[in-house]
Amino acid sequence: MRADRLLSTLMYLQTRGRVTTSRLAQEFEVSRRTITRDLYALRVAGFPVYTERGSSGGVYLHEDFRMRLTDLTHDELEALFALSVSAPLADLGMGVEAKGAMLKLTAGLPASRSGVARDVRNRIHLDPHDWNTPRETLAILPALRQAVWESRWARVTFLGARLVPFDRDIAPHGLVAKGAAWYVVWRNQDGKMRANRVASAIDATILDEGFDRDEDFDLEGFWTAWVQARKASRGGLQVKANASMHALAQLRHRLRRHIDHVHEEDADEEFRQISLTFESFEQARGVLLAYGNAIEVSEPIALRLSIEDFAEQICNMYHG
């Protein structure tokens, strides 16, 4: 608790300027003696905290330290405030903390730049959920976050095949947000790393026992390899196509679970070659038909002919 209070004291001095020890004691609900010890600890740690006696005295931070926020450029401030409180942070149970951090940042800015936050909020809003992805119920996510940060084992109840629940004691090493979906990366007693969608779990209990994190573990590296392995194991139908440059950005978003590669080295100004994977012939035909002339299938030829046949049937029906 003391470390948290020391940090809060610094932020309070950063935003409020000169205050008395009595005011600090009242703010943090401790004695003046405790505040005096905290201020001494901050000075020992190298923070420029000063105290002056007298009617106009009080505790304050050196002006050079307090003015560091002005080193942020206008563009940097816009980028910070554009983050706002995104849904992934709220899912993790950190929404209140994120809002508090933004409020403290705003309070520490000079008056001439304090309107940046309001201007950004009125111009930019981040919504990580696409139209077709419902927001998942993730009641156990905060518990998993705590287990990850504290390196403690957790007993998690997953839903298996045919929705049959089963328990696993897991050592959660990390959490990954992929679009609107959360995944927990964990290892079992056998030492093998795995990943499961958080929405597939219905209960989680943090255990008292801690675990030692693998020193060489790389969350981003593991996730990249896991995603690639999952794509490879799905097999399915491999498709090559030409995508319209005008629609490419939308296609990257809408077909992200199917697109394996966009051949950027292609110099054509109107089209880019893309490689896709679908679970079945029927799925590929149904999905690609919806994009009209934005995508032209080149391989397999059977899929190209089938799409052409379906398009012709549709035209005949409506023209007739």
C-alpha positions, 0 to 999 in steps of 0.5 A: 500500500505504501508504494501506491501511496507514494506514487499517488502523492507524486501525482497529487503534487504534480497536479495540485502544486504546493500543498500542506502536509496537513492537506496531504494527510487528510487526502490519504487518510494517514497521519502527518508523521506518515506523510513526513516519512513518505516525503523523506522516502521520495527525496531519498529515491531522487524525486525533487520534493521540497518543503518550505515553512511559513504561511506561504510554504508547503510541499511542492515538486521542483518546477522543472519536474512538474513541467515535463508534461509540456515536453509532449507535442500536440500530436503525441497528446492527441495520440494518448487521448485517442486511446480513451478507454478501449473495450479491451481495457474495460474487459480486463477490469482496468477501465477505471484505472485508465480513466483515472490516468487520463484525468491525471494527465489532463490535470497536469497539462498547462492551461493552454493545452488542457482542451486537447482531450475534449477535442480528441474525444469529439473527433475520434472514437475507437470501437474494436467490435465489427458489425458481425462480432457480438461482444462476448461475456467475459466475467472471468477475464479480470480473474485471469488478468490477476493470475497472469500478473501475480504468476499464480495457478488458476483452476478454470472450467472450460466447455469442451465438445458438446458443451461438456465442462471440464476443469484444468489447473493452468499457469496463465502466462498471458492474455491476447486480444484478437479483434473482439475476442480474448485468448488466454495463453497457458501451460499445464503441469506437462510444461506445454504451452496452449491457448484457449478462447476466454469465452470458452471458459465459464469459471475461474478460481485463482489458487494460492500456489504461484508458478515460475514463468519461463524466462525465455517465453515470448508471448508475441512469438508464441501467438504468431506461431500458434495462429499459423499452426491453427491455420495450417491444421484447418486445411481447407480450400486454398484460393488465389484471387485478384483484389481491387485496390479500391476495396482492399482495405475493406477486404483485409478487415472483412476477410481477415480470418480467410486472407493468408497473404497479400502480395504487395510486390505486385505492381499492378495499380488496380489489383493485388494478388491475394491468397485465401483459405476457406473451410470448404468449396461452398463457403468460398463460393458463398463468401466471394460471391458477396463481393461482386467485382471486387474479387476475381478468383484465378485458382482453383478453376473449378471455383472460378467456373462455379462462381461464374455459373451462380452469377449467371443464374442470378442475372438471368433470374433478375433480368427475366 
